[in-house]
Amino acid sequence: MPFIELKNIQKYVLKDINLAIYDREILALVGPNGSGKTTILNIIAGLTGYRGDVFFDGKNVNKIPAHKRGVGYLLQDLALFPHLDVVSNIAYGLKIRHYPEMIIKNRVEELMGALHITRLKGNYPQQLSGGEKQRVAIARAIAPFQKVLLLDEPTSSLDAQTAKYFRIELKTLLKRLEITAIIVMHDLLGAEEIADRIAILHKGRIEQVSKPEDILFHPGSDRVSEFIGMPNIIHCDRCRVLSTGLIEVTSGDLAIVLPYEGTKISKIAISPHDIYISDTEPPGPALNRFKGVVTEVIPLRSLVRVKVNVLGRELLTELSGEMFDEMNLSVGKEVFIIIKLRRLRYAE
């Protein structure tokens, strides 16, 4: 438990939100700024008024105040108490609920061990790195045996490598503790790494709720497709294992090499911004490098999307307006593209 349902929710930008979050599921809320993601967290937590109904395991919680909903909430700024050390920060919620000292001690030790922060127990927030603060804040949020955890962009202050490691670690912890989690994220790739399902929001409406691979390979609307970057979807005719960890996927006359983990590949997704385009032949190995012809130019605000015909297949690429002007690209011009090996994703 619990299974959470939002029915006909309206608040600020939100318009008739209907959403189910399953027991022990990790759901990511993803969408542009102002789409209503954080407002949904606040409504589930009971921190703001709303029209509609919220249910926990079939029970209407509209009239239950925030402190009685059993929800842990990790705010974006973490809000650790600067005058308390790690142990005291984690124990705070247990103490104000008057848990016995032995239960508090055992719970704090359990969470510090699970989050690998036992060695930091006597440190204060100002002595912690960004990733360490995140771990302490999560431990504090779930310490009072909460079975629902809300997180508002938990990795926004971390560098890319630390954020990736943290997401993997967090997912493992949430699954082990059987916690239902709703996470606001701005990065679709990060959401794919941690979430069981992803809900895409746009201007207060839910455009699609699906498994990560379905969002990528089967966007439910033009808005979803635009938000995830209009990925190129390549259907595979045949595959050939090249060596340990690499496979060549062929679609028509186009052959692309990508990392291989031993699973069946039926199609691959290539984001336009992961295709490098140049008006001169780039140096280096010929891996995933192709010659093509520009077939369409699509100006956007600060970017330009360029369609390139490569071996009879049209691929959408993306580059900055400045780079586009420097290369003076136009329809009919011959160009070279390189598909970045490490950013390719595939589906069975």
N, C-alpha and C positions, 0 to 999 in steps of 0.2 A: 504494500500500500504506500501512497494512495494513487488512485486514478483521478486525474483532474479534468474537469470539463468547463469550458466557457461557452455560454449560450447567449446569443444576441447582445453581446457586450458593446456598449457605446460610451465613449469618453474622449473628449477633445477630437483628435483626428480619427479615432477608431470608429468604424462603421459596421455594426452588426457582425462582430467577430464570433465565429463558432469554431472552437478548437478543442481537440481532445489530446491530452498528454497521458500516455499509458503508464501503468505501474512499472517503476524502475527504468523508465526510458530516459534517454538524454535527448532533448529536443533543442535544436538551435533556432533562434529567431534571427533572420538575416534580412536586411533591406536598407535602403538609403536613409540618411539622417532625416528625422521628422516623420518616419513612417509609422511610429507608434510602438516600437519594440519595448522600450523601457516602461512605457505606460502599461503594457500587458503585465510586466513583472510586478509593478506597483499594485495593480488590481488583484493579482493572485495573492500577493502578500497582505492585502487589506489596508494598504497605506493611502489609498485615495478612493473617493466615491466614484460610482459608476452606475449606469443603467444596464440591466440584464442580470444574469445569474452565474454564480461560480459554484461548482460542486466539487467536493472531495469525497471520493468513494460513494457517490450518489447522494451525499448530504449537502444541502444548500448551506453555504457558509457566509452568505451576504451579511448577516448580522453578527458574525463572530469577529471580534477585534483582532488586530494584527498579532498581538502578543499571545493569543490563544489558538492561532491557526497552525502552529507547529511547522513554521516555514523559516528556513535559514536564508539570509539575503546577503550576498557579497556585493557591496557597492563598488562602483568603478574606482573611487578614491580610497578604498579599503577601510579607512577610518579606524585604524588601530589606535589604541590608547597609548600615547607617547610616554606616559609616566609608569606604565606597567611592563614587566618583562614578558617574554614569550609565554611562559606557564600561566601567568596571571591573566594575560589577554585571552588565552584559550579557555581558561576556567571561568571567566567572567559570567557568561550566560548560565552556567551551572550553579554558580554561587547565588545569583539573584533569584534563582528558582528553588533555592534551599535544598539542593541535593546533599546527601551525606558526604563527609570529607573523603571517605574511602572510595566512593563511586566517582567523585570528582578526580581524585588522584589517578585512578585506573583509567578513566576515560581520557584524560589529558595525555597520559603516557601512551595509550593505544593510538591516539591520533598523531602524536609527535612521531611515533615509530612508523606509522603508515605513510606519513608525508616526509619522512627522512629529515626531521628537524630537531631530533632529540639533543643533538650537540649544541643547539642554539637556545636551550631552555632558559638560560640566565640572561640572554641578550635583550636589549631594548630595541624598539622599531628603528631608531636612527642608526643602529649598528647592523641592520639587515640590508641585503641586496633586494632588488625588485622582486626576483623570483622567490626569495625567502619570505618576504612580506606577504606575497600571494598565498603561500602555503600556510602561514600562520593565520591569515584572515579566513581561509577555508576551514581550518580546524576550529576556529572560534565560531564560525557560522553554523557548523553542524554538531558542535560539542553537546548541546542539550538534546541529543538523540533525535534531531530533526530528520524526517524522511523525505522532505522536499527542500531542494536547494535552488535558489535563484542567483544567477551570476550575470552581472552587467559588464560585458566586454572584459573578461578577466585577464586577457593577455595583451591589452592595448598598450601597456607601459613597458612591455618586454621586447628585447630584440628578437629577430626572427628565429634564431636557433634556440634560444631559451624558451620562447613561446611554443615552439613545436614540441620540445621535450616536455614542457609543462602540460600541454594538452594530452599527451600520451599518458603521463603519470596521473593526471586528474581523471581521465576516463577509467583507468584501472581501479582507482580508489572508489569512484562512484559505483562501479559495478560490484566491487567487493562488499561495500557497505549497503548495497541494494537501495540506493537513493534515487528518487525521481528528480531529474534536474532540467531546468529550463535556462538556456544560456543565450544572452544577446551577443551577437558577433557581427562585425562589419566585413569580415573576410570569409568568402565562400570556401576557399581552400582550407582554412583553419576549421570551419564548420564541418567539412567533409571528414576531417581527421578525428573528430570527437563525437559527432552526433549520430544517433540511430536514425533520426529523421530531421529534415530541415523544413522550416516554414518560411516562405518568402513573402515579405510584406511590401506593399506599395501604397502610399497615401492612405493609410488606415485600413486597408483591405488585405486579406490573405489571398495571394495569387495562386499559391500551390503549397501543399504539404506532402512531401515524398521522401523516400530514402535518398541519400546523397547521389547515388549513381543515376537515379531516375530524374532528379533535378537537372543533372548535367546532360544526359542523353535523351531525355524526353521532357523538355520544358513545356509547361502547361499553357503558356501564353506568350505573346510577343514581348510583354513587359519582363517576364522571367528570362526569356532568351537574351534580351538586351541587358538585363542586370548581370547575368552570369558571363557576359562578354561575347555573345554570339559565337560559341565554339564551332569549329569545323568538325563535323562528325564523319569519320571515314569507316565504311563497312569493309570488313576484311574478306578477301577471296581465299587466301591461303597464308599459312605461317611457316617459317623455317627457323628452327633454333640454331643460332650461330655459335654460341658458347655459353658457359655458365653465366646466367644473369642477363643475356641479350637474346633478342628474337627479332627476325625480320618479318614485317607484316606487309603483304602485297594487296593492293586494291587497284584492279586494272593494270596499268603500266607503272603505277606509283608504288615504290617500295620504301618503307620507313622502318628504321631500327629503333627499338625502345627497350627499356629494362624489362626483364622477364622474371616472374616469380613462380612459374610453373602452372599457372591457371590458364584455362581456355580463353582465347581472345576472339570476340566476334566483331568488335568495333572499337575505335579509338577516338578520343576527343582532343582537339588541339585548339587552344585559345589563340585568338588573333595576335595578342600581345606577346605570345611565345614563339612567334615566327619572325625571324630577323629578315629584313628586306634591304637590298642594296642595289644601286645602279651600276656597280662594278663588281667583278668577281672577287669574293673575299678570299683571303689567304687561309691556310690551314687544311685539315683533312676534308675529304669530300662527303663525310658521313652526314646524311640527311640534308644534303645541299642540292638544290635543283635550279634549273633555268626556266624562266617563264615569261609571260607577256601580260602587262597590265590590261584588264578588261573593264574596270570601273573604278572611279574615285569617289569616295563618300566623305565629304568634309563634316566634322563635328565641331564642338566648341573649341577644344584645345588639341584634339586628335584628328587624324585622318585615317579612315579605313580604305584599304586598297585591295581590290579583288585581282587575283593573279591566276591566269590559266597555266597550270603545270601538268604536262603530259595528259592533256584532255580533261583535267579536273580543276574546278575553280576553288581556290583557297582564299579565305578572307584574312588579311594581315592588318596590323595596326601600328601606327607610328606617330610621333609628335608632329605638330604642324611645322615646327622649325626644321626637323629632319626632312619632312616632305618637300618643303621649299628649297632646301639645299640640294636635293636630288632632282628637283624639277620633274617629278614624275607626271606622266600623262597616259591616257589610253593609247595602247599600241606600243608603248616603250618596253624594251626587253630588260628584265631585272633578274636578280639572283635572290633566292630565299634559303634560309637555314632554319630547319625545325629543331627547336631545342630538345635534346634527348631527355633530360631529367624531368621535364614538365608534362610529358605525355601521360594521359590517363586512359585506361581501357575498361571495357565491360565484357562479361562473359556472354 
